[in-house]
Amino acid sequence: MTQFVNLVQKVSLSYLKYQEVIGKHIRWERNKNLGELDDLALDCIAGLFMRNEHGEFIQLKKYFCQNNDGLATMDDAEILVLLRRLVIKKTKQELSRIFKERDPEGAKIVRNIKVAIKSASDF
């Protein structure tokens, strides 16, 4: 289990580092605190490991067992692609939540811009 969590964290961490490379300010502190992105990656993926009363991982099970055959019909490459997609999606969602907490007014502005872009074809 620890190896799987480490793999998922590395996928999230690589996405966060990519976001920094393309110019997004991800870190809370301006200095390059090495552990900060590692911690942020863990915060982003933590929700994937919530369990129900039967000990099942709710989100992982739901995502990978959408069809009746589930993982049994997929090869390793397909599973890794799906896992990467899920981890990046979850990381984006959690980053959005974290940024809303960090700067609520800025989050409102960004939300309004997104709504304007979606609703106006000439914007």
N, CA, C and O of each residue as an XYZ file, in Angstrom:
492
protein
N       0.814     -1.186      0.000
C       0.000      0.000      0.000
C       0.861      1.255      0.000
O       0.563      2.227     -0.694
N       1.934      1.221      0.789
C       2.835      2.369      0.869
C       3.449      2.677     -0.493
O       3.586      3.843     -0.866
N       3.812      1.646     -1.226
C       4.388      1.840     -2.560
C       3.365      2.480     -3.502
O       3.719      3.335     -4.313
N       2.123      2.077     -3.400
C       1.076      2.643     -4.245
C       0.856      4.122     -3.908
O       0.735      4.954     -4.807
N       0.805      4.441     -2.629
C       0.640      5.836     -2.216
C       1.825      6.662     -2.709
O       1.645      7.784     -3.181
N       3.033      6.113     -2.603
C       4.220      6.820     -3.093
C       4.143      7.056     -4.601
O       4.521      8.126     -5.080
N       3.661      6.075     -5.344
C       3.505      6.230     -6.787
C       2.505      7.337     -7.105
O       2.768      8.192     -7.950
N       1.369      7.320     -6.435
C       0.337      8.332     -6.663
C       0.870      9.717     -6.278
O       0.602     10.698     -6.971
N       1.616      9.797     -5.188
C       2.198     11.074     -4.785
C       3.184     11.576     -5.843
O       3.216     12.772     -6.131
N       3.973     10.695     -6.414
C       4.941     11.099     -7.441
C       4.246     11.628     -8.688
O       4.725     12.573     -9.314
N       3.132     11.029     -9.048
C       2.369     11.522    -10.200
C       1.856     12.925     -9.901
O       1.979     13.823    -10.733
N       1.285     13.114     -8.726
C       0.778     14.423     -8.334
C       1.917     15.445     -8.259
O       1.774     16.575     -8.725
N       3.026     15.050     -7.684
C       4.179     15.930     -7.543
C       4.724     16.345     -8.907
O       5.092     17.503     -9.104
N       4.776     15.416     -9.836
C       5.278     15.761    -11.171
C       4.349     16.759    -11.855
O       4.813     17.644    -12.574
N       3.044     16.626    -11.638
C       2.098     17.593    -12.191
C       2.309     18.972    -11.561
O       2.300     19.983    -12.264
N       2.498     19.015    -10.239
C       2.725     20.286     -9.561
C       4.012     20.953    -10.046
O       4.043     22.166    -10.254
N       5.065     20.170    -10.226
C       6.328     20.715    -10.732
C       6.159     21.234    -12.153
O       6.714     22.276    -12.503
N       5.406     20.523    -12.966
C       5.133     20.979    -14.330
C       4.408     22.321    -14.306
O       4.730     23.219    -15.084
N       3.438     22.454    -13.419
C       2.701     23.708    -13.303
C       3.642     24.858    -12.939
O       3.486     25.969    -13.446
N       4.603     24.602    -12.077
C       5.584     25.632    -11.735
C       6.475     25.975    -12.925
O       6.803     27.141    -13.142
N       6.862     24.969    -13.687
C       7.729     25.197    -14.846
C       7.034     26.090    -15.869
O       7.684     26.920    -16.505
N       5.730     25.931    -16.033
C       5.020     26.752    -17.018
C       4.604     28.108    -16.435
O       3.902     28.876    -17.092
N       5.035     28.400    -15.207
C       4.866     29.736    -14.658
C       3.803     29.930    -13.601
O       3.560     31.063    -13.184
N       3.164     28.871    -13.155
C       2.137     29.031    -12.119
C       2.790     29.027    -10.737
O       3.722     28.268    -10.471
N       2.281     29.884     -9.881
C       2.788     29.978     -8.510
C       2.013     28.987     -7.645
O       0.873     29.238     -7.254
N       2.647     27.873     -7.359
C       1.997     26.792     -6.619
C       2.335     26.861     -5.127
O       1.468     26.657     -4.277
N       3.566     27.141     -4.825
C       4.018     27.105     -3.425
C       3.460     28.277     -2.638
O       3.272     29.373     -3.166
N       3.201     28.023     -1.375
C       2.698     29.066     -0.487
C       3.789     30.086     -0.210
O       3.549     31.292     -0.259
N       4.985     29.598      0.080
C       6.105     30.476      0.388
C       6.909     30.734     -0.873
O       6.982     29.877     -1.754
N       7.504     31.895     -0.963
C       8.262     32.279     -2.157
C       9.551     31.474     -2.304
O      10.002     31.223     -3.422
N      10.150     31.065     -1.170
C      11.391     30.309     -1.292
C      11.105     28.904     -1.805
O       9.962     28.449     -1.780
N      12.099     28.249     -2.250
C      11.933     26.921     -2.840
C      12.063     25.846     -1.755
O      12.973     25.017     -1.791
N      11.155     25.874     -0.810
C      11.112     24.881      0.248
C      10.844     23.516     -0.385
O       9.763     23.277     -0.922
N      11.815     22.638     -0.321
C      11.741     21.370     -1.047
C      10.585     20.481     -0.603
O       9.960     19.818     -1.431
N      10.300     20.460      0.674
C       9.254     19.577      1.164
C       7.850     20.102      0.948
O       6.878     19.360      1.088
N       7.734     21.377      0.608
C       6.405     21.971      0.486
C       5.599     21.339     -0.638
O       4.419     21.037     -0.455
N       6.214     21.136     -1.794
C       5.483     20.510     -2.897
C       5.149     19.059     -2.588
O       4.086     18.575     -2.973
N       6.042     18.361     -1.898
C       5.762     16.976     -1.497
C       4.520     16.922     -0.605
O       3.638     16.083     -0.790
N       4.473     17.830      0.360
C       3.327     17.886      1.272
C       2.053     18.273      0.530
O       0.982     17.722      0.784
N       2.180     19.228     -0.392
C       1.023     19.662     -1.166
C       0.490     18.514     -2.025
O      -0.721     18.337     -2.152
N       1.400     17.740     -2.610
C       0.986     16.581     -3.411
C       0.214     15.588     -2.546
O      -0.807     15.052     -2.977
N       0.694     15.342     -1.337
C      -0.017     14.434     -0.424
C      -1.386     14.981     -0.048
O      -2.363     14.235      0.013
N      -1.455     16.287      0.202
C      -2.743     16.907      0.522
C      -3.718     16.736     -0.638
O      -4.907     16.489     -0.433
N      -3.203     16.872     -1.858
C      -4.065     16.788     -3.041
C      -4.626     15.387     -3.268
O      -5.757     15.240     -3.731
N      -3.849     14.368     -2.948
C      -4.285     12.994     -3.238
C      -4.952     12.310     -2.058
O      -5.477     11.205     -2.204
N      -4.942     12.939     -0.902
C      -5.460     12.286      0.308
C      -6.889     11.789      0.134
O      -7.235     10.712      0.619
N      -7.715     12.561     -0.550
C      -9.113     12.178     -0.732
C      -9.306     10.889     -1.508
O     -10.343     10.239     -1.386
N      -8.317     10.515     -2.304
C      -8.418      9.266     -3.064
C      -8.387      8.039     -2.165
O      -8.791      6.952     -2.577
N      -7.914      8.212     -0.955
C      -7.733      7.072     -0.065
C      -8.760      7.022      1.066
O      -8.529      6.386      2.094
N      -9.890      7.694      0.871
C     -10.986      7.592      1.841
C     -11.621      6.211      1.698
O     -11.759      5.689      0.592
N     -11.999      5.639      2.819
C     -12.609      4.309      2.819
C     -14.037      4.374      3.328
O     -14.413      5.266      4.088
N     -14.830      3.386      2.879
C     -16.189      3.269      3.411
C     -16.166      2.316      4.604
O     -15.101      1.889      5.051
N     -17.352      1.990      5.112
C     -17.433      1.123      6.299
C     -16.936     -0.303      6.054
O     -16.682     -1.043      7.004
N     -16.799     -0.691      4.781
C     -16.291     -2.031      4.439
C     -14.796     -2.025      4.167
O     -14.230     -3.055      3.801
N     -14.149     -0.877      4.340
C     -12.712     -0.763      4.114
C     -12.329     -0.584      2.655
O     -11.149     -0.658      2.310
N     -13.318     -0.348      1.789
C     -13.046     -0.168      0.362
C     -12.694      1.287      0.085
O     -13.248      2.201      0.695
N     -11.772      1.486     -0.835
C     -11.397      2.833     -1.238
C     -12.465      3.358     -2.197
O     -12.533      2.937     -3.352
N     -13.281      4.261     -1.718
C     -14.492      4.704     -2.418
C     -14.183      5.250     -3.806
O     -14.713      4.759     -4.802
N     -13.329      6.263     -3.870
C     -13.081      6.924     -5.148
C     -12.318      6.043     -6.125
O     -12.611      6.046     -7.321
N     -11.347      5.292     -5.633
C     -10.586      4.405     -6.517
C     -11.483      3.320     -7.102
O     -11.414      3.019     -8.294
N     -12.320      2.739     -6.256
C     -13.225      1.692     -6.721
C     -14.207      2.246     -7.749
O     -14.438      1.634     -8.792
N     -14.774      3.390     -7.451
C     -15.746      3.995     -8.363
C     -15.111      4.293     -9.717
O     -15.708      4.019    -10.758
N     -13.916      4.848     -9.706
C     -13.246      5.246    -10.942
C     -12.834      4.038    -11.788
O     -13.038      4.035    -13.001
N     -12.259      3.021    -11.160
C     -11.728      1.894    -11.924
C     -12.756      0.815    -12.223
O     -12.519     -0.034    -13.082
N     -13.871      0.827    -11.546
C     -14.882     -0.210    -11.770
C     -16.152      0.367    -12.391
O     -17.258     -0.066    -12.068
N     -15.992      1.332    -13.272
C     -17.155      1.948    -13.917
C     -17.890      0.966    -14.817
O     -19.114      1.024    -14.932
N     -17.158      0.073    -15.449
C     -17.837     -0.961    -16.226
C     -17.812     -2.271    -15.441
O     -17.109     -2.375    -14.436
N     -18.552     -3.242    -15.878
C     -18.682     -4.500    -15.125
C     -17.385     -5.290    -15.045
O     -17.130     -5.973    -14.053
N     -16.564     -5.197    -16.088
C     -15.331     -5.981    -16.101
C     -14.234     -5.355    -15.240
O     -13.393     -6.061    -14.684
N     -14.250     -4.037    -15.136
C     -13.282     -3.344    -14.295
C     -11.856     -3.581    -14.723
O     -11.551     -3.595    -15.916
N     -10.993     -3.764    -13.767
C      -9.567     -3.900    -14.022
C      -9.189     -5.219    -14.688
O      -8.116     -5.329    -15.281
N     -10.043     -6.199    -14.598
C      -9.706     -7.527    -15.114
C      -9.422     -7.526    -16.616
O      -8.616     -8.327    -17.091
N     -10.069     -6.644    -17.362
C      -9.897     -6.624    -18.811
C      -8.834     -5.641    -19.285
O      -8.564     -5.562    -20.483
N      -8.227     -4.892    -18.372
C      -7.232     -3.894    -18.758
C      -5.820     -4.409    -18.552
O      -5.550     -5.196    -17.645
N      -4.910     -3.939    -19.429
C      -3.505     -4.275    -19.197
C      -2.881     -3.191    -18.308
O      -3.515     -2.182    -18.002
N      -1.639     -3.419    -17.907
C      -0.983     -2.508    -16.967
C      -0.889     -1.082    -17.506
O      -1.080     -0.121    -16.761
N      -0.597     -0.944    -18.793
C      -0.458      0.389    -19.387
C      -1.766      1.166    -19.310
O      -1.766      2.355    -18.990
N      -2.878      0.503    -19.602
C      -4.189      1.160    -19.529
C      -4.504      1.600    -18.098
O      -5.030      2.690    -17.873
N      -4.179      0.748    -17.152
C      -4.432      1.074    -15.742
C      -3.590      2.270    -15.316
O      -4.082      3.155    -14.616
N      -2.322      2.305    -15.732
C      -1.466      3.431    -15.374
C      -1.942      4.739    -16.011
O      -1.865      5.795    -15.384
N      -2.431      4.676    -17.246
C      -2.973      5.870    -17.900
C      -4.184      6.374    -17.136
O      -4.308      7.571    -16.878
N      -5.080      5.461    -16.774
C      -6.264      5.860    -15.999
C      -5.883      6.418    -14.627
O      -6.467      7.395    -14.160
N      -4.906      5.790    -13.994
C      -4.452      6.257    -12.681
C      -3.872      7.666    -12.790
O      -4.176      8.533    -11.970
N      -3.048      7.885    -13.791
C      -2.458      9.212    -13.998
C      -3.551     10.259    -14.233
O      -3.499     11.356    -13.677
N      -4.524      9.913    -15.049
C      -5.634     10.828    -15.333
C      -6.400     11.163    -14.051
O      -6.726     12.324    -13.802
N      -6.682     10.150    -13.251
C      -7.407     10.356    -12.003
C      -6.609     11.227    -11.030
O      -7.162     12.140    -10.416
N      -5.323     10.948    -10.890
C      -4.488     11.686     -9.939
C      -4.371     13.150    -10.355
O      -4.448     14.038     -9.505
N      -4.189     13.411    -11.630
C      -4.071     14.799    -12.089
C      -5.399     15.528    -11.908
O      -5.422     16.688    -11.496
N      -6.495     14.854    -12.214
C      -7.814     15.470    -12.011
C      -8.019     15.815    -10.540
O      -8.470     16.914    -10.216
N      -7.691     14.892     -9.660
C      -7.850     15.119     -8.219
C      -6.916     16.230     -7.742
O      -7.304     17.046     -6.905
N      -5.698     16.268     -8.263
C      -4.746     17.309     -7.893
C      -5.265     18.682     -8.311
O      -5.166     19.643     -7.548
N      -5.817     18.777     -9.520
C      -6.391     20.050     -9.985
C      -7.545     20.487     -9.084
O      -7.635     21.656     -8.710
N      -8.422     19.550     -8.736
C      -9.559     19.876     -7.877
C      -9.104     20.390     -6.517
O      -9.623     21.384     -6.011
N      -8.143     19.710     -5.942
C      -7.672     20.099     -4.613
C      -6.890     21.413     -4.658
O      -6.975     22.217     -3.730
N      -6.131     21.633     -5.731
C      -5.434     22.911     -5.876
C      -6.434     24.059     -5.923
O      -6.228     25.107     -5.311
N      -7.501     23.847     -6.647
C      -8.548     24.867     -6.733
C      -9.118     25.157     -5.352
O      -9.303     26.318     -4.987
N      -9.394     24.126     -4.595
C      -9.922     24.297     -3.237
C      -8.910     25.020     -2.347
O      -9.276     25.917     -1.586
N      -7.656     24.633     -2.443
C      -6.607     25.253     -1.623
C      -6.450     26.722     -1.991
O      -6.306     27.566     -1.105
N      -6.474     27.042     -3.277
C      -6.337     28.427     -3.700
C      -7.529     29.264     -3.254
O      -7.377     30.440     -2.923
N      -8.713     28.660     -3.244
C      -9.893     29.387     -2.754
C      -9.725     29.746     -1.286
O     -10.112     30.836     -0.862
N      -9.155     28.845     -0.517
C      -8.916     29.115      0.891
C      -7.827     30.167      1.068
O      -7.906     31.013      1.959
N      -6.813     30.105      0.214
C      -5.680     31.026      0.304
C      -6.091     32.451     -0.074
O      -5.680     33.409      0.580
N      -6.900     32.593     -1.130
C      -7.281     33.916     -1.636
C      -8.732     33.880     -2.126
O      -8.973     33.721     -3.323
N      -9.695     34.026     -1.215
C     -11.106     33.929     -1.595
C     -11.531     34.964     -2.639
O     -12.299     34.641     -3.545
N     -11.050     36.182     -2.526
C     -11.425     37.222     -3.489
C     -10.854     36.917     -4.868
O     -11.531     37.093     -5.881
N      -9.616     36.464     -4.901
C      -9.000     36.083     -6.174
C      -9.738     34.919     -6.825
O      -9.890     34.873     -8.046
N     -10.192     33.984     -6.002
C     -10.939     32.834     -6.522
C     -12.252     33.271     -7.149
O     -12.676     32.704     -8.156
N     -12.903     34.278     -6.565
C     -14.152     34.796     -7.145
C     -13.890     35.432     -8.500
O     -14.667     35.256     -9.439
N     -12.800     36.165     -8.597
C     -12.453     36.811     -9.876
C     -12.187     35.759    -10.944
O     -12.691     35.867    -12.062
N     -11.403     34.748    -10.607
C     -11.102     33.683    -11.560
C     -12.374     32.963    -11.982
O     -12.560     32.675    -13.164
N     -13.246     32.672    -11.033
C     -14.512     32.010    -11.347
C     -15.351     32.853    -12.299
O     -15.911     32.327    -13.260
N     -15.442     34.142    -12.045
C     -16.225     35.029    -12.907
C     -15.647     35.110    -14.315
O     -16.393     35.170    -15.292
N     -14.339     35.112    -14.419
C     -13.697     35.119    -15.744
C     -14.026     33.835    -16.490
O     -14.350     33.876    -17.677
N     -13.949     32.696    -15.811
C     -14.270     31.418    -16.455
C     -15.724     31.382    -16.925
O     -16.014     30.908    -18.023
N     -16.624     31.877    -16.103
C     -18.046     31.913    -16.488
C     -18.241     32.812    -17.689
O     -18.985     32.466    -18.607
N     -17.587     33.953    -17.700
C     -17.707     34.881    -18.824
C     -17.187     34.268    -20.116
O     -17.788     34.444    -21.176
N     -16.082     33.554    -20.032
C     -15.509     32.912    -21.220
C     -16.436     31.836    -21.750
O     -16.626     31.719    -22.961
N     -17.009     31.056    -20.864
C     -17.914     29.983    -21.295
C     -19.225     30.511    -21.875
O     -19.774     29.923    -22.807
N     -19.721     31.605    -21.332
C     -21.044     32.071    -21.742
C     -21.028     33.066    -22.897
O     -22.055     33.258    -23.548
N     -19.897     33.700    -23.166
C     -19.844     34.697    -24.244
C     -18.891     34.233    -25.339
O     -17.692     34.086    -25.100
N     -19.410     34.006    -26.518
C     -18.572     33.503    -27.615
C     -17.592     34.555    -28.117
O     -16.568     34.203    -28.703
N     -17.877     35.839    -27.902
C     -16.988     36.895    -28.383
C     -16.022     37.408    -27.317
O     -15.319     38.392    -27.548
N     -15.977     36.766    -26.171
C     -15.109     37.215    -25.082
C     -13.771     36.537    -25.158
O     -12.903     36.788    -24.322
